[in-house]
Amino acid sequence: MTRGDTLISEVSMIHPETGDPYTPQQGDSVRFAMKNVKMNAKRSEYTDPEPLLLKDIPIDTMLLQLDPEDTKPFGFGSYVYDIQLTYADGQVDTFIADATITLTPEVD
């Protein structure tokens, strides 16, 4: 995506037990988290102790929206992200893990 632009992306998921599309229920929450792509020397965790960007995804629309101010502070290049569903009962399902997003400059 172009750094500083708006991204609106529909997020969908498949229930891990049934293989059917899953619609979030009341009390569920969905979250996008982004970090630098660099990992520590042991390759066991990312060098950022906390995500650079966290965004809640509304369960009624399931639309991830990154606004211009969300990405403007970051350098050009690749970042990793995940999207996690937390069920109302506390069970966690990271259904998109270790995916890559690249921030690019505008072409003038």
C-alpha positions as CSV (number, residue, x, y, z in Angstrom):
1,M,0.0,0.0,0.0
2,T,1.1,3.6,-0.5
3,R,2.3,5.1,2.8
4,G,-0.1,7.8,3.9
5,D,-3.1,6.5,1.9
6,T,-6.3,5.1,3.2
7,L,-6.8,1.3,3.1
8,I,-10.2,-0.3,3.5
9,S,-10.2,-4.0,3.3
10,E,-12.9,-6.6,4.1
11,V,-11.8,-9.3,6.5
12,S,-13.3,-12.7,6.5
13,M,-12.6,-15.9,8.3
14,I,-13.2,-19.6,8.3
15,H,-14.2,-21.3,11.6
16,P,-11.2,-23.6,12.4
17,E,-13.4,-26.5,13.6
18,T,-16.1,-26.6,11.0
19,G,-14.4,-25.0,7.9
20,D,-17.5,-22.8,7.4
21,P,-17.4,-19.0,7.1
22,Y,-17.5,-17.5,10.6
23,T,-19.5,-14.4,11.5
24,P,-18.3,-12.8,14.7
25,Q,-20.8,-12.9,17.5
26,Q,-21.6,-10.4,20.2
27,G,-18.7,-10.2,22.6
28,D,-16.1,-11.3,20.0
29,S,-13.3,-8.9,19.0
30,V,-11.0,-8.8,16.0
31,R,-7.7,-7.0,15.9
32,F,-5.0,-6.1,13.4
33,A,-1.4,-5.8,14.6
34,M,1.7,-4.7,12.6
35,K,5.4,-4.9,13.5
36,N,8.8,-4.5,11.8
37,V,9.7,-7.5,9.7
38,K,13.1,-7.9,11.5
39,M,13.3,-10.8,14.0
40,N,15.8,-11.1,16.9
41,A,19.0,-13.2,16.5
42,K,17.3,-16.3,17.8
43,R,14.5,-16.0,15.2
44,S,12.0,-16.6,18.0
45,E,10.3,-13.2,18.2
46,Y,10.2,-9.8,16.4
47,T,12.5,-7.1,17.6
48,D,9.6,-4.7,18.4
49,P,8.4,-5.5,21.9
50,E,5.0,-4.0,21.1
51,P,3.1,-3.7,17.8
52,L,3.8,-0.5,15.9
53,L,0.2,-0.3,14.9
54,L,-2.9,-1.8,16.5
55,K,-6.4,-1.5,14.9
56,D,-9.7,-2.9,16.1
57,I,-11.8,-4.3,13.3
58,P,-15.5,-3.6,13.9
59,I,-17.4,-7.0,14.0
60,D,-20.5,-5.5,12.4
61,T,-18.7,-4.5,9.2
62,M,-15.5,-6.6,9.3
63,L,-13.7,-3.8,7.5
64,L,-10.1,-3.0,8.4
65,Q,-9.4,0.7,7.8
66,L,-5.9,2.1,7.9
67,D,-6.1,5.9,7.8
68,P,-3.3,8.2,6.4
69,E,-2.0,9.0,9.9
70,D,-1.7,5.3,10.7
71,T,1.1,4.7,8.2
72,K,2.7,8.2,7.7
73,P,5.2,7.8,10.6
74,F,6.7,4.5,9.2
75,G,9.5,4.1,6.7
76,F,9.1,2.6,3.3
77,G,9.5,-1.2,3.3
78,S,8.0,-4.4,4.5
79,Y,6.2,-5.0,7.8
80,V,4.5,-8.1,9.2
81,Y,1.0,-8.3,10.5
82,D,-1.5,-10.6,12.0
83,I,-5.3,-10.6,12.5
84,Q,-6.6,-12.2,15.6
85,L,-10.1,-13.1,16.6
86,T,-10.8,-13.3,20.3
87,Y,-14.1,-15.1,21.0
88,A,-16.4,-13.9,23.7
89,D,-15.3,-16.8,25.9
90,G,-11.7,-15.8,25.7
91,Q,-10.5,-18.3,23.2
92,V,-8.0,-16.8,20.7
93,D,-7.6,-17.6,17.0
94,T,-4.9,-15.8,15.0
95,F,-6.4,-16.6,11.6
96,I,-3.9,-14.5,9.6
97,A,-0.4,-14.9,11.0
98,D,3.0,-13.6,9.9
99,A,1.7,-11.9,6.7
100,T,3.5,-9.1,5.0
101,I,2.5,-5.6,4.1
102,T,4.7,-3.3,2.1
103,L,4.6,0.5,2.4
104,T,5.6,2.2,-0.8
105,P,6.2,5.9,-1.8
106,E,3.8,7.7,-4.1
107,V,4.8,8.0,-7.8
108,D,5.0,11.6,-8.7
